[in-house]
Amino acid sequence: MVELNQITEQVIGAAIEVHRHLGPGLLESAYEECLARELALRQIPFERQKPVPLKYKGVDIDAGFRLDFLVAGQVVVELKAVDSLQPIHDAQVLTYLKLAGLRIALLMNFNTKVLAKGIRRLAL
């Protein structure tokens, strides 16, 4: 669990840096591009737009679900740029965790004045 905590702290630090430079009000895609750059600069390993496997009754389904980021092969990072996070956003991320067989995720809403208020850590 210590390693997961370190990973989430590093990702949050990178996201705060992006938010300091850009502020709120942009599209999610802009924050995704900049967070990818920041993670790379910090040498934090990540995969971007990672497909989420979906199996239904023994059949692989290509439903087009993708994780915004999978960091260090262990932490899902889902970005939003919305007025406020809603319960459906939590449900989406928890479903991604379940489908991917992972335990920890960060849900980040960049459309806030202070990014720390727009971050949720979710766990299965």
DALIN-V668914 format. One record per residue. D_CENTER is the distance of its C-alpha to the mean C-alpha in whole Angstrom. Layout:
# DALIN-V668914
d_center=<D_CENTER,D_CENTER>
This chain:
# DALIN-V668914
d_center=<18,19,17,14,15,15,12,10,13,13,9,10,13,12,10,13,15,14,14,18,19,18,18,17,18,17,15,11,12,14,11,9,13,13,10,11,15,14,12,15,18,17,17,14,14,11,11,10,10,11,13,13,17,19,22,24,28,28,27,24,22,21,19,17,13,11,7,6,5,7,9,12,12,11,8,5,1,3,5,9,12,14,17,16,13,15,16,15,11,11,13,11,8,11,13,10,11,15,15,13,15,13,13,10,6,5,5,7,10,11,14,16,19,17,14,14,15,12,10,10,10,10,13,15>
